[in-house]
């Protein structure tokens, strides 16, 4: 699917991997609804990028918020062609603490709600919008009509101690990929997932230099953190390559966490 003139929702689109995806899609001629909880960053980015961008404050676990983002895409750009779901949180807590007290169930559930349920929520509402557009246009379903790209993590495969909520939620995102891809074939909608490794996002930039060096050394090649732009470049390739469907791509410099 060509990106020029097409419209996408990017959740978590105001910073990190989401911002990189937003910038790459717009550079390729697309329109982007920046859906993020950070209004200051989101509005500033939309202002910077101009007429191809809109910002909407969005909690991905809220049906009303995500539907508002979908409606904005339909109203301002005439229809929706895909989504890139980068919104997520990292809950870190062990099953048992030092005194053998059990983990906080509410914290575990929060990670599942944002990372997994939020991903499903965005996918279902975006898919419904695309399917209705295709039906109204009378377009053939065997043509590339849209693409939903979700974000998992290498933690889905190589979860570390304390990542029970994060790893299981990201494993769930991986598990969603093939069933959704198979279901949406009748609408000409592809579904893909990216599982990034360690990227130089704002969260990583706040780490001490020694900690960053240790993380970089753990990557086989190239021995550095991933650049958000590289994630964004993969997103634009997935959108453009109509034969990519139902697959999870690890973008991680061959890292395997132990």
C-alpha positions as CSV (number, residue, x, y, z in Angstrom):
1,X,0.0,0.0,0.0
2,X,1.4,3.4,-0.9
3,X,1.7,5.8,2.0
4,X,1.1,9.0,0.0
5,X,-2.3,10.4,1.0
6,X,-3.1,7.6,3.4
7,X,-4.1,8.2,7.0
8,X,-2.9,6.4,10.1
9,X,-3.4,6.5,13.8
10,X,-0.2,6.2,15.8
11,X,-0.8,5.6,19.5
12,X,2.0,6.7,21.8
13,X,2.8,8.9,18.8
14,X,4.2,11.9,20.7
15,X,7.5,10.4,21.8
16,X,9.9,7.5,21.4
17,X,9.1,4.8,18.9
18,X,5.7,6.3,18.3
19,X,7.1,9.7,17.4
20,X,9.6,8.1,15.1
21,X,6.8,6.3,13.3
22,X,4.8,9.5,13.0
23,X,7.7,11.4,11.5
24,X,8.5,8.6,9.0
25,X,4.9,8.2,7.9
26,X,4.5,12.0,7.3
27,X,7.8,12.2,5.5
28,X,6.5,9.5,3.2
29,X,3.4,11.6,2.4
30,X,0.9,10.1,4.9
31,X,-1.4,11.8,7.4
32,X,-1.2,10.9,11.1
33,X,-3.5,11.1,14.0
34,X,-1.1,11.4,17.0
35,X,-2.9,9.6,19.8
36,X,-1.2,10.1,23.1
37,X,-1.8,11.0,26.8
38,X,0.9,13.7,26.8
39,X,-1.0,16.7,25.4
40,X,1.9,19.1,25.6
41,X,4.2,16.9,23.5
42,X,1.4,15.8,21.2
43,X,0.2,19.3,20.4
44,X,3.7,20.6,19.9
45,X,4.6,17.7,17.5
46,X,1.4,18.2,15.5
47,X,2.1,21.9,15.2
48,X,5.6,21.2,14.0
49,X,4.5,18.7,11.4
50,X,1.8,20.9,10.0
51,X,-1.4,20.0,8.1
52,X,-0.6,16.3,7.7
53,X,-0.8,15.8,11.5
54,X,-3.5,16.0,14.2
55,X,-3.3,15.4,17.9
56,X,-5.9,13.8,20.1
57,X,-5.5,12.9,23.8
58,X,-6.1,9.2,24.0
59,X,-6.1,6.4,26.6
60,X,-5.9,3.2,24.5
61,X,-7.9,1.3,27.1
62,X,-10.9,3.7,26.6
63,X,-13.3,2.9,23.8
64,X,-14.4,6.6,23.7
65,X,-10.9,7.9,23.4
66,X,-9.9,5.6,20.6
67,X,-13.2,6.1,18.8
68,X,-12.5,9.8,18.9
69,X,-9.2,9.3,17.2
70,X,-10.8,7.2,14.5
71,X,-13.6,9.7,14.0
72,X,-11.0,12.5,13.7
73,X,-9.2,10.6,11.0
74,X,-12.5,10.0,9.1
75,X,-13.6,13.6,9.4
76,X,-10.4,15.5,8.7
77,X,-8.8,13.1,6.2
78,X,-11.7,11.3,4.7
79,X,-10.9,7.8,6.0
80,X,-8.5,5.6,7.8
81,X,-6.0,3.2,6.3
82,X,-4.1,1.8,9.3
83,X,-2.7,2.1,12.7
84,X,0.6,1.8,14.5
85,X,0.1,0.9,18.2
86,X,3.1,2.1,20.2
87,X,1.4,3.0,23.4
88,X,2.6,0.9,26.3
89,X,3.9,0.8,29.9
90,X,6.5,-1.3,31.6
91,X,5.4,-2.6,35.0
92,X,8.4,-4.0,37.0
93,X,7.7,-6.1,40.1
94,X,8.7,-9.6,41.2
95,X,6.1,-12.2,42.0
96,X,7.4,-12.2,45.6
97,X,9.3,-9.4,47.3
98,X,12.3,-9.8,49.6
99,X,10.0,-10.6,52.5
100,X,8.0,-13.1,50.3
101,X,5.0,-10.8,50.1
102,X,3.0,-11.4,46.8
103,X,3.1,-8.9,43.9
104,X,0.4,-6.2,43.6
105,X,-2.3,-7.7,41.5
106,X,-3.5,-4.2,40.5
107,X,-0.1,-3.3,39.0
108,X,0.0,-6.6,37.1
109,X,-3.4,-6.0,35.7
110,X,-2.6,-2.4,34.7
111,X,0.2,-3.6,32.5
112,X,-2.2,-6.2,30.9
113,X,-4.9,-3.6,30.4
114,X,-2.6,-1.0,28.6
115,X,-0.4,-3.3,26.6
116,X,-2.7,-6.1,25.6
117,X,-6.3,-4.9,26.0
118,X,-5.3,-1.5,24.7
119,X,-3.8,-3.1,21.6
120,X,-6.9,-5.1,21.0
121,X,-9.1,-2.0,21.6
122,X,-7.2,0.0,19.0
123,X,-7.2,-2.9,16.5
124,X,-10.9,-3.6,16.7
125,X,-12.0,0.1,16.2
126,X,-9.4,0.8,13.4
127,X,-10.4,-2.5,11.6
128,X,-14.1,-1.5,11.9
129,X,-13.4,1.9,10.3
130,X,-11.4,0.4,7.4
131,X,-13.9,-2.3,6.8
132,X,-16.8,0.2,6.6
133,X,-14.8,2.4,4.2
134,X,-14.0,-0.6,1.9
135,X,-17.6,-1.7,1.9
136,X,-18.8,1.9,1.1
137,X,-16.2,2.2,-1.7
138,X,-17.0,-1.2,-3.1
139,X,-13.3,-1.9,-3.3
140,X,-12.1,-5.5,-3.9
141,X,-11.0,-7.2,-0.7
142,X,-8.1,-8.8,-2.5
143,X,-6.4,-5.5,-2.7
144,X,-4.3,-4.0,0.1
145,X,-6.9,-1.9,1.9
146,X,-5.2,-1.3,5.2
147,X,-2.7,-2.4,7.8
148,X,-2.6,-2.7,11.5
149,X,0.8,-2.8,13.1
150,X,1.2,-3.6,16.8
151,X,4.2,-3.4,19.0
152,X,5.4,-6.3,21.2
153,X,8.9,-6.7,22.6
154,X,11.7,-9.2,22.8
155,X,10.5,-9.6,26.3
156,X,7.6,-11.6,24.8
157,X,10.2,-14.3,24.2
158,X,13.0,-13.5,26.7
159,X,11.2,-12.1,29.7
160,X,13.4,-11.1,32.6
161,X,12.9,-11.4,36.4
162,X,10.4,-8.7,37.4
163,X,8.8,-8.6,33.9
164,X,5.8,-10.8,34.6
165,X,3.3,-8.3,33.6
166,X,5.3,-6.8,30.8
167,X,6.4,-10.0,29.2
168,X,3.0,-11.7,29.4
169,X,1.2,-8.7,28.0
170,X,3.7,-8.5,25.1
171,X,3.4,-12.3,24.6
172,X,-0.4,-11.7,24.3
173,X,0.3,-9.1,21.6
174,X,2.3,-11.7,19.7
175,X,-0.6,-14.2,20.2
176,X,-3.1,-11.7,18.7
177,X,-1.2,-11.3,15.5
178,X,-2.1,-14.4,13.5
179,X,-5.7,-14.7,14.5
180,X,-6.4,-11.1,13.6
181,X,-4.4,-11.4,10.3
182,X,-6.5,-14.5,9.3
183,X,-9.8,-12.9,10.2
184,X,-9.2,-9.6,8.4
185,X,-8.2,-11.1,5.1
186,X,-11.8,-10.7,3.9
187,X,-11.5,-6.9,4.3
188,X,-8.0,-6.7,2.7
189,X,-6.5,-5.6,6.0
190,X,-3.0,-6.9,7.0
191,X,-1.9,-7.3,10.6
192,X,1.8,-7.2,11.6
193,X,3.7,-7.0,14.8
194,X,7.2,-5.6,15.6
195,X,9.1,-6.9,18.6
196,X,11.8,-4.3,19.3
197,X,14.8,-4.9,21.4
198,X,16.6,-2.1,23.4
199,X,16.1,1.3,21.8
200,X,17.4,4.7,22.6
201,X,14.1,6.2,23.7
202,X,13.7,9.0,26.3
203,X,13.4,6.4,29.0
204,X,16.8,4.9,28.1
205,X,18.4,8.4,27.8
206,X,17.7,8.9,31.5
207,X,19.9,6.0,32.5
208,X,23.5,6.5,33.8
209,X,26.1,6.3,31.0
210,X,27.6,3.1,32.5
211,X,24.2,1.3,32.4
212,X,23.8,2.3,28.8
213,X,27.2,1.0,27.9
214,X,26.3,-2.4,29.5
215,X,23.1,-2.5,27.5
216,X,24.9,-1.7,24.3
217,X,27.5,-4.4,25.0
218,X,24.8,-7.0,25.3
219,X,23.7,-6.4,21.7
220,X,25.5,-8.8,19.3
221,X,25.6,-6.5,16.3
222,X,25.6,-3.6,15.9
223,X,26.8,-3.0,19.5
224,X,24.5,-0.1,20.2
225,X,21.0,0.7,21.2
226,X,18.5,0.9,18.4
227,X,17.6,4.3,16.9
228,X,13.9,5.1,17.0
229,X,14.2,6.2,13.4
230,X,15.1,2.6,12.5
231,X,11.8,1.5,14.1
232,X,10.0,4.1,12.1
233,X,11.7,3.0,8.9
234,X,10.5,-0.6,9.5
235,X,7.0,0.7,10.0
236,X,7.0,2.5,6.6
237,X,8.4,-0.6,4.9
238,X,5.6,-2.8,6.4
239,X,3.0,-0.4,5.2
240,X,4.5,-0.3,1.7
241,X,5.2,-4.1,1.4
242,X,1.8,-5.7,0.7
243,X,3.1,-9.2,1.1
244,X,4.0,-8.8,4.7
245,X,1.1,-10.2,6.8
246,X,0.6,-12.3,9.9
247,X,4.2,-12.1,11.0
248,X,6.2,-10.8,14.0
249,X,9.5,-9.1,13.2
250,X,12.2,-8.9,15.8
251,X,14.1,-5.6,15.5
252,X,16.8,-6.2,18.0
253,X,20.4,-6.5,16.7
254,X,20.2,-10.3,17.3
255,X,19.9,-9.8,21.1
256,X,18.7,-12.7,23.2
257,X,18.1,-11.8,26.8
258,X,19.3,-14.3,29.3
